Amino acid sequence: MTVSYIWATPVRAGMRAARGLLVGAALFVLTALMLLPGGVPHLGGSAAGHVSSTHAAPSLTTGARVLAELRHAHVPLTEAFLPNFNAHAAVRNGTITPTYSQAPAPMGIGDLGVRNVHGHNVGTVSYTSSVEGTVTVNALNSTYLDGYGPDTVSIQLNTVLTHVDLFGHTDNQFWIQNVPVYVESTHQLYIVDNVWNFSDPSFNLTPNSLYSYRGTPVPPVFYFANGPQWTTAMPFTVRMYNNASVVNDRPTVFLNYSITLSNGHTVTGSYDRVEFNSTGLARPTHPAPAPTFQIDGQQLGANGGLPNDAEVMIGGSSGGCTTSINALNATMTLATQPNGSSSFVPVPSAYNFGFDTGETAEGIAEWTNGGAHPVAHLTAGPSLLAPLWGIKGASLGSMPVTFHVRPANAFVFASAGAQFHTNTAAWAPLLATGLGSYVLPPGAYSFEFLLSDHTSRVVHVTTAQSTAVTLPANGSVGIDTPLYAWGNRELANISQSGGNGTLGNPYVLWNGGTATLDPLFGELNDFLFPVFSGILLVNTTAYVTITNAPAFFVSYTLPVEAGQIASAGLPNGNDLQWEFYNARHVSVVQNPVVSGWFSTSEAGTMVGNLLFWNSSDNLVANNTFQDASVAMFVYGGTHNVVSANSIAVSVPVCPSPTSILNYPGNETGLVLSANGDLVYNNAFRVPVPAVTPTTNVLTFVPSSYVDRWNVTPAPASHVRVVNGFALSGNILGGPREAGNFWSTYGTPSNPYGSLPFNSSGLISTGGDFHPLTPRPLHAVVFTETGLPSGTPWTVTLNGTVRSSTGNSITFWDPSGAYGYAMSPVAGFTAHPATGAVLVGTGPTSVGVHWT
């Protein structure tokens, strides 16, 4: 059985541990050990890129193959910052041309080697031995639950090292990533680096391509190393340096940093040095040619799809995921050190987004004044992809635009131009007060404001201005947007009239009818991470009821998303998930359809049709789940109750159902990474009913989660009150309440009578001591005579195998006729050796005599 939504034990002890939680002292020690110099030499063999993968099916796309290889190697995706295998650049008239049309994108500064020469973009080629990326973060808030930490962002300096000599071949290219990662909630700042082979389209990194290093090669995929970490509030400044050189006569890259913490203290260092295996000899006979970083605006790199660029950017936590920025105040610079120079010079031209990395962001607006020392200013706003400076179409300067929006949890999208263009529109965040304060390059923009059951509005702006926008209530509009609340005071805006958030009078979210969301909410990044959920409640404590809610269905009809979905062979529509982050007193009850699928590229992340993140005292009861991937995922929090839900497999029709996470045969009911929750009286009719991981899915620290999977048996009329709702009955219609119905209980891997039921061991601690069965179980007792005391003997009844060294073996089965067989015992013959039993209304005994 494959459980593909969690990672197994990390490939090395001491993986980066800070994922929104404290890091254990032992992990500090182990991480420090990883930083010691003197990597393992690899001698002999051929150049990188010429050895094919052996673990993944050759029919997989490159991205799918790489993800499969990482899973095979048990590498947490928190260590992998993936290339964008869906190229967004093309060569036109000898010049690289971006094909990105809309966010999500890696937002920041991207030097593609394209410059405006007399009103025309011209491709140029430049080389440098050192690249510097500087990012100052004054304020940052992000929220994205499907990734690897809801408030974790990566800050990446990415460059392409060319002319790397491997065994006499100097045409090798490697992608060098220097990546600080920041966790806002814990103020953890740490560094990771990656090295990827860009020498050919296979991206395969062979074991012999690296000679010495301080990190971990993961052939045939990539190399990574963990740097130091710090605790710092904002503001802080990170300066990243990728330096190319020749050391010990071999091409070498250094990963360096200089970080100014919020206390004003600056720390500097070099946390990794990677020597490439130029000759295969322990002592080369002559120096290798000097490697160099290339920025090529005339042709794509050796991998055939991605350009050789330099980029500094902000994106998702790792693993190709995206992140949604709610608040931001940051600046960026990107500079190179020309060959033969000792000074850094700003890149002469740049876009406001990168190209090569797979991690993306939305909700970031950028502007610059240009000049001799251009600085990119990043604020919260629409991620409209455009030239920053030095490129045709770049607009220098800033234009502040402010909106005061009512209701405050409306959605805002913007596009460039005098008309609103859905195909290129970008989401713009609002503060919880309804304030949208955006700083954009001068120009014309169109903003659309929309909220379910409200009339939408479009506002055009061409100059700096401050505008009040009120959306009139209009029930005829229906539910055409997700329902978001960033705190208690926004709940009334998405609820029926009359509730006040108390136990006796909770808010009740809009319900009934159907929901067809605006296609704007179908945004996906290149690894098919969705930008929007159907319901998102953040930092709410008021009592909220979600009942009879529609499925929040979105069609992928916009050109970008439609192309992505068609390429992956996935369904052309989906039900968006319901997410709860730091939420309490939420009751999800009596919803007729809770559904939705996830892409296989989201394996390893926390996804579920219902996702509770660090949320407590919530109730999920009497819902019907149509489970295509994962029905429920609970991480953190406590005292949640899951009761009387029906969970069954429902895989949507699509050209490539194997592109759906956990299909075929691993559809999962509940992943419970929390303590103190109660799960009872549910019907789990899925192949993987329940999982409690043995490793924390964010920190990778061994964990043991203790929850209750049954209540003390009582009559079905017994009433338990949770969040004001009376829970009673037996989901199968039986006379008592107790545990859950498990469709896998009574199978050979989970035989009747083996208690507690633990989902083939996937419930790592405890389990269901009183599972529900559709029919009563009766004891079938086999008693032996004739064997010497202590002799093991075995019986197979109805496919279930049991053994004993005593004189009796007991099975439990419902009424019916079952065949049995005795396994041979050396030197003895069983009488009878085979037979059948008729299990009726009472115990059944079978005597076996051995001679």
Secondary structure, DSSP 8 states (H G I E B T S, - for coil): ---TTS--S-SSTT----SSS---HHHHHHHHHHT-S------SS--TT-S--SSS-TTS-HHHHHHHHHHHTT--GGG---B-SS--EEEETTEEEE---SSSB-EEEEE-SEEEETTEEEE-EEEEEEEEEEEEEEEEEE--TTSSSTTEEEEEEEEEEEEEEETTEEEEEEEEEEEEEEETTTTEEEEEEEEEE-SSTT----GGGEEE-SSEEETTTEEEEEEEEEE--SSEEEEEEEEEEEETTEEEEEEEEEEE-TTS-EEEEEEEEEEE-SSSSSS-SS-----EEEEESSSB-TTSSSB--EEEEEE-SSTT---BEEEEEEEEEEEEEETT-SS-EE-S-EEEE-SSB---BBSEEEEB--SSS--EEEEES-----EEESSTT---B-EEEEEEEESTT-EEEEEESSS--GGG-EEE---TTSEEEEEE-SS-EEEEEE-TTB--EEEEESS-EEEEEE--B-GGG-B-S-EEESSGGGGGGGB-TT--SSSSS-EEB--SS-EE--GGGG-B-TT--BS--SEEEES--S-EEEES---EEEE--SHHHHHHHHHHT--SEEE--EEEES-BSEEEE--S-EEE--BGGGTTS---SEEEES-BS-EEES-EEEESSEEEEEES----EEES-EEEE-----S-GGGBTTTTT--EEEEEE-SS-EEES-EEESSEEEEB-SB-TTT--B-----B-----EETT--EEETTEEE-S-TTS-SEE-S-EETTTTBTTB-TT-SSB-TTTTB-S--BSS-B-SS--EEEEEEEESS-TT--EEEEETTEEEEESSSEEEEEE-SEEEEEEE--BTTB-EESSEEEEEE-SS-EEEEEEE-
